[in-house]
């Protein structure tokens, strides 16, 4: 990377009404210093939520544009709504950065897009990770079309499963690690260092890390109170757990027998891979297996994965999915499903108590079906007006219109993982985590969206209480660690 241009040559920068915080300008300059270093081509930036990672990245891009070191940038973002946010923020906060927004190649000729990048004033393309997979797979774009790549929410590049972290590369961005051009990765501070190390390892030895817990008087000091789980008593739950574990143990024994027989124990932590067509073809050739044997193996593994999901469904009390499962035929399970959900009934009492205190409430559910069930149940039991409760899922096209309605006049927001990345909900005074996400990392990100306040969990006594208590403990430790760490902690891995 070349030295950036002088102030008199500036063609890009913050608009007049935008003032960068001191640490934002310093970190942007540190990114540039690392990119100028011949031994570094990848820079990972790990900062707390709310510190302006997007603004920092845009400022760094401007300096590269001013120094004639950047003519075209590719920005990769997990979701379309976040692509829109990136483009709108770049236009609102900066001049001189023109970004094409997730171009649809069925409508726009690829040669025209390249022309806009070279001659039309556009400085790059912002697209979803899924679009990247499609465009690169078809050979429509390559690293030769860009000088730099920015990956936002980069923690999703290497996926962690459950609270036992097993890392693998996201299928959407496979191939990016082979690109030789410089890359900037933005990720939250709460992502564990061992996951960051795994991510950096994927991208080679030329990677450096900027990781800071920011202390700045202009930043709001966020205070979270993680409550002890609210425990619901239900005698039938213990019977249900026994049924689940009996099914699970039998299927797990059969799957382990298959893995050991064919010497593929390495797939134990990522069984979904064995259902991949290419993996199955290679497996068939190496072991000389006939079609019937392959089908038996696939059926057994699929059942095992289904049982894992059913156990999660129980933990997260998603009765609609349980009712569709094979377990609903069991007499004890069928009886339990026929009663009113005591966890939902307890949720009504909790929500009512917060409404009496004039709290605005954010209820998080990992599942769309459960979110709909919660919204309908609360509306009926609390006699809510239509504007009082806002329900948002990834299926809604007007997500931000609904969120704006909650911020202005709503009392309760029920949402799936739509807003777990890049969208703060500071108006909420408390978050009730009804169905937690699968990993501690994602949970921390979800909770961090309310920018301080009370965090509440509900759990059935016994199995679910035990699991949720572990989640609460992990969350409390994460907040305490974040509180204890000092400003200026940088790492090179």
TIPA-994339 format. One line per field, with one value per residue (C-alpha): z, x, y. Coordinates in steps of 0.05 Angstrom, whole numbers. Layout:
<sites>
Z = [Z / ...]
X = [X / ...]
Y = [Y / ...]
</sites>
This chain:
<sites>
Z = [0 / -18 / 28 / 27 / -7 / 25 / 51 / -11 / -56 / -16 / -59 / -4 / 70 / 125 / 110 / 146 / 199 / 216 / 268 / 280 / 351 / 367 / 374 / 307 / 270 / 306 / 290 / 217 / 213 / 247 / 195 / 140 / 173 / 174 / 102 / 81 / 115 / 62 / 110 / 124 / 73 / 120 / 179 / 230 / 271 / 335 / 372 / 419 / 393 / 385 / 372 / 298 / 261 / 196 / 204 / 218 / 156 / 112 / 138 / 121 / 51 / 41 / 58 / 8 / -45 / -30 / -37 / -104 / -72 / -83 / -145 / -129 / -64 / -52 / 13 / 37 / 88 / 114 / 98 / 46 / 98 / 124 / 53 / 49 / 116 / 93 / 28 / 61 / 117 / 67 / 29 / 92 / 129 / 73 / 6 / -51 / -37 / -88 / -76 / -121 / -79 / -89 / -165 / -197 / -256 / -290 / -301 / -306 / -354 / -321 / -370 / -350 / -277 / -292 / -331 / -272 / -227 / -275 / -305 / -273 / -204 / -167 / -118 / -104 / -94 / -30 / -34 / 10 / 25 / -13 / -75 / -71 / -75 / -136 / -174 / -161 / -175 / -243 / -256 / -262 / -214 / -191 / -148 / -210 / -207 / -138 / -99 / -30 / 5 / 68 / 105 / 157 / 212 / 196 / 255 / 211 / 162 / 209 / 239 / 311 / 330 / 397 / 461 / 441 / 387 / 325 / 270 / 196 / 137 / 115 / 48 / 23 / 25 / 8 / -40 / -10 / 30 / -36 / -59 / -54 / -50 / 18 / 63 / 123 / 170 / 220 / 279 / 349 / 409 / 445 / 393 / 430 / 414 / 396 / 343 / 316 / 314 / 275 / 227 / 217 / 206 / 147 / 115 / 123 / 159 / 133 / 180 / 238 / 292 / 322 / 383 / 433 / 489 / 479 / 537 / 513 / 549 / 487 / 491 / 532 / 591 / 582 / 644 / 638 / 693 / 677 / 721 / 748 / 703 / 719 / 733 / 711 / 745 / 700 / 724 / 653 / 629 / 663 / 627 / 562 / 574 / 587 / 521 / 484 / 513 / 500 / 427 / 423 / 455 / 408 / 346 / 371 / 383 / 312 / 282 / 321 / 297 / 225 / 235 / 268 / 216 / 158 / 193 / 186 / 260 / 238 / 214 / 283 / 298 / 229 / 207 / 159 / 113 / 102 / 71 / 18 / -51 / -68 / -1 / -10 / -80 / -54 / 6 / -41 / -87 / -31 / 7 / -54 / -26 / -62 / -65 / -12 / 39 / 23 / 32 / 100 / 124 / 100 / 134 / 200 / 200 / 180 / 239 / 286 / 263 / 269 / 341 / 357 / 330 / 369 / 433 / 417 / 402 / 470 / 504 / 469 / 478 / 405 / 411 / 339 / 315 / 369 / 348 / 277 / 301 / 311 / 386 / 385 / 379 / 447 / 499 / 551 / 500 / 468 / 537 / 551 / 484 / 497 / 557 / 556 / 552 / 623 / 597 / 554 / 613 / 656 / 600 / 604 / 678 / 666 / 609 / 649 / 707 / 660 / 625 / 694 / 701 / 632 / 605 / 530 / 520 / 467 / 465 / 425 / 394 / 352 / 314 / 270 / 292 / 365 / 354 / 320 / 377 / 429 / 392 / 385 / 458 / 487 / 444 / 467 / 542 / 551 / 506 / 468 / 413 / 345 / 353 / 423 / 397 / 337 / 310 / 260 / 226 / 168 / 124 / 130 / 77 / 119 / 179 / 192 / 184 / 238 / 282 / 275 / 297 / 360 / 374 / 368 / 397 / 409 / 477 / 458 / 402 / 386 / 337 / 308 / 292 / 244 / 286 / 318 / 272 / 259 / 287 / 357 / 395 / 451 / 463 / 495 / 571 / 577 / 532 / 547 / 514 / 503 / 456 / 459 / 399 / 393 / 413 / 469 / 417 / 382 / 448 / 469 / 403 / 410 / 481 / 463 / 415 / 472 / 493 / 567 / 611 / 641 / 611 / 628 / 614 / 626 / 635 / 656 / 719 / 710 / 642 / 611 / 675 / 678 / 606 / 612 / 677 / 639 / 587 / 640 / 672 / 606 / 592 / 661 / 653 / 584 / 611 / 670 / 626 / 580 / 641 / 669 / 606 / 593 / 533 / 483 / 484 / 415 / 392 / 335 / 322]
X = [0 / 25 / 26 / -41 / -47 / -43 / -103 / -104 / -114 / -172 / -230 / -261 / -274 / -326 / -380 / -379 / -429 / -390 / -335 / -296 / -280 / -206 / -200 / -237 / -186 / -128 / -153 / -165 / -93 / -68 / -105 / -70 / -2 / -11 / -34 / 27 / 71 / 95 / 90 / 16 / -40 / -98 / -120 / -170 / -205 / -240 / -278 / -338 / -408 / -427 / -356 / -367 / -330 / -365 / -344 / -272 / -270 / -301 / -250 / -193 / -223 / -225 / -152 / -134 / -176 / -142 / -74 / -92 / -83 / -155 / -197 / -245 / -266 / -309 / -350 / -380 / -437 / -481 / -550 / -584 / -612 / -541 / -517 / -569 / -545 / -473 / -488 / -535 / -485 / -428 / -471 / -496 / -430 / -378 / -368 / -328 / -348 / -397 / -419 / -460 / -512 / -516 / -523 / -571 / -533 / -596 / -614 / -546 / -492 / -426 / -387 / -429 / -414 / -339 / -347 / -380 / -323 / -270 / -302 / -369 / -347 / -366 / -312 / -336 / -391 / -427 / -458 / -482 / -438 / -488 / -482 / -406 / -412 / -458 / -417 / -350 / -376 / -400 / -334 / -367 / -318 / -247 / -194 / -168 / -230 / -214 / -157 / -184 / -238 / -275 / -312 / -362 / -386 / -326 / -336 / -387 / -331 / -310 / -372 / -375 / -428 / -463 / -426 / -374 / -337 / -318 / -292 / -303 / -302 / -369 / -390 / -411 / -341 / -299 / -244 / -235 / -176 / -139 / -145 / -77 / -105 / -108 / -168 / -198 / -241 / -289 / -314 / -342 / -296 / -332 / -311 / -263 / -189 / -184 / -237 / -201 / -137 / -173 / -200 / -131 / -100 / -147 / -120 / -46 / 14 / 7 / -51 / -49 / -99 / -123 / -164 / -186 / -234 / -249 / -252 / -275 / -313 / -357 / -381 / -441 / -422 / -466 / -492 / -524 / -559 / -564 / -619 / -621 / -665 / -739 / -754 / -820 / -844 / -874 / -875 / -884 / -819 / -776 / -814 / -804 / -729 / -724 / -759 / -712 / -649 / -669 / -680 / -617 / -572 / -596 / -584 / -517 / -493 / -511 / -478 / -414 / -413 / -416 / -361 / -315 / -329 / -309 / -253 / -286 / -287 / -262 / -332 / -361 / -363 / -390 / -437 / -474 / -413 / -428 / -495 / -460 / -465 / -391 / -370 / -416 / -390 / -318 / -339 / -373 / -312 / -260 / -300 / -331 / -401 / -466 / -525 / -566 / -509 / -500 / -575 / -574 / -516 / -549 / -615 / -581 / -540 / -602 / -640 / -584 / -582 / -657 / -653 / -601 / -650 / -708 / -668 / -655 / -729 / -745 / -693 / -721 / -794 / -813 / -876 / -897 / -834 / -839 / -911 / -886 / -832 / -835 / -837 / -907 / -935 / -906 / -962 / -925 / -901 / -970 / -1001 / -950 / -963 / -1038 / -1031 / -1021 / -948 / -929 / -868 / -911 / -958 / -898 / -875 / -942 / -931 / -859 / -880 / -938 / -891 / -844 / -902 / -926 / -857 / -864 / -807 / -799 / -787 / -748 / -765 / -716 / -732 / -685 / -745 / -797 / -852 / -839 / -836 / -904 / -932 / -905 / -934 / -1003 / -1004 / -983 / -1032 / -1089 / -1072 / -1052 / -1106 / -1053 / -1068 / -1038 / -986 / -965 / -931 / -886 / -865 / -806 / -774 / -726 / -787 / -810 / -788 / -807 / -763 / -736 / -804 / -831 / -770 / -780 / -852 / -829 / -778 / -831 / -896 / -888 / -883 / -860 / -814 / -814 / -759 / -718 / -642 / -659 / -625 / -568 / -517 / -507 / -573 / -577 / -643 / -626 / -699 / -709 / -700 / -698 / -687 / -723 / -685 / -740 / -702 / -627 / -581 / -535 / -469 / -446 / -416 / -482 / -518 / -471 / -483 / -559 / -559 / -512 / -563 / -604 / -543 / -551 / -608 / -637 / -627 / -679 / -684 / -740 / -729 / -765 / -737 / -688 / -654 / -671 / -655 / -587 / -570 / -596 / -558 / -494 / -513 / -526 / -458 / -422 / -457 / -440 / -367 / -364 / -392 / -345 / -285 / -305 / -311 / -243 / -201 / -162 / -159 / -104 / -100 / -72 / -51 / -11 / -26]
Y = [0 / 70 / 130 / 167 / 234 / 303 / 342 / 387 / 326 / 298 / 272 / 230 / 240 / 252 / 303 / 370 / 350 / 285 / 286 / 222 / 204 / 205 / 130 / 120 / 162 / 128 / 57 / 76 / 101 / 37 / -4 / 36 / 27 / -49 / -50 / -9 / -61 / -109 / -167 / -156 / -164 / -181 / -138 / -163 / -109 / -133 / -77 / -74 / -63 / 10 / 36 / 49 / -6 / 14 / 87 / 66 / 23 / 77 / 127 / 80 / 70 / 145 / 153 / 98 / 132 / 199 / 166 / 134 / 66 / 44 / 45 / -12 / -45 / -106 / -104 / -169 / -169 / -226 / -198 / -154 / -107 / -96 / -83 / -28 / 0 / 1 / 37 / 87 / 101 / 112 / 163 / 197 / 203 / 208 / 240 / 208 / 135 / 110 / 38 / -7 / -43 / -119 / -114 / -164 / -192 / -216 / -142 / -108 / -129 / -147 / -104 / -43 / -57 / -60 / 5 / 40 / 17 / 43 / 105 / 120 / 144 / 80 / 59 / -11 / -62 / -81 / -150 / -206 / -267 / -309 / -265 / -271 / -347 / -342 / -289 / -321 / -391 / -367 / -332 / -264 / -230 / -247 / -215 / -179 / -134 / -106 / -75 / -91 / -132 / -111 / -167 / -142 / -189 / -232 / -278 / -315 / -333 / -389 / -420 / -444 / -496 / -496 / -481 / -532 / -494 / -532 / -486 / -492 / -444 / -415 / -445 / -376 / -346 / -406 / -385 / -316 / -342 / -354 / -282 / -247 / -176 / -141 / -153 / -119 / -161 / -129 / -169 / -157 / -155 / -211 / -263 / -310 / -302 / -376 / -367 / -305 / -346 / -401 / -348 / -315 / -383 / -394 / -331 / -345 / -317 / -246 / -230 / -180 / -164 / -99 / -118 / -65 / -53 / 20 / 69 / 137 / 191 / 201 / 129 / 110 / 65 / 5 / -32 / -101 / -139 / -213 / -241 / -312 / -355 / -355 / -428 / -460 / -524 / -578 / -651 / -678 / -647 / -700 / -756 / -719 / -713 / -788 / -803 / -756 / -785 / -857 / -842 / -801 / -854 / -909 / -868 / -841 / -913 / -933 / -871 / -882 / -954 / -931 / -879 / -929 / -984 / -941 / -902 / -834 / -814 / -745 / -728 / -737 / -662 / -643 / -699 / -654 / -658 / -732 / -713 / -671 / -702 / -694 / -722 / -782 / -796 / -796 / -838 / -888 / -895 / -902 / -955 / -989 / -984 / -1000 / -953 / -989 / -983 / -909 / -897 / -933 / -891 / -826 / -845 / -861 / -796 / -755 / -786 / -769 / -697 / -693 / -718 / -664 / -612 / -642 / -637 / -564 / -554 / -581 / -537 / -477 / -499 / -495 / -538 / -530 / -565 / -618 / -631 / -646 / -693 / -769 / -759 / -730 / -800 / -820 / -819 / -777 / -727 / -724 / -710 / -655 / -622 / -621 / -574 / -500 / -482 / -462 / -426 / -381 / -370 / -348 / -302 / -266 / -251 / -228 / -182 / -154 / -136 / -98 / -62 / -39 / -5 / 28 / -14 / -26 / -100 / -139 / -213 / -255 / -322 / -364 / -393 / -359 / -407 / -393 / -318 / -320 / -363 / -313 / -253 / -285 / -310 / -243 / -204 / -248 / -253 / -179 / -149 / -110 / -60 / -74 / -18 / -43 / -106 / -110 / -179 / -182 / -241 / -251 / -264 / -192 / -143 / -82 / -101 / -31 / 2 / -45 / -32 / 43 / 33 / -3 / 52 / 107 / 78 / 3 / -30 / -101 / -124 / -199 / -216 / -273 / -263 / -207 / -153 / -192 / -158 / -84 / -58 / -29 / -25 / 24 / 40 / -29 / -29 / -105 / -166 / -231 / -288 / -339 / -386 / -374 / -378 / -439 / -406 / -361 / -314 / -303 / -296 / -240 / -205 / -211 / -184 / -128 / -98 / -66 / -24 / -38 / -61 / -124 / -193 / -246 / -321 / -370 / -445 / -508 / -539 / -596 / -605 / -538 / -499 / -533 / -514 / -443 / -433 / -450 / -399 / -345 / -361 / -354 / -288 / -259 / -279 / -247 / -181 / -182 / -196 / -139 / -93 / -113 / -108 / -44 / 2 / -11 / -86 / -104 / -173 / -203 / -276]
</sites>
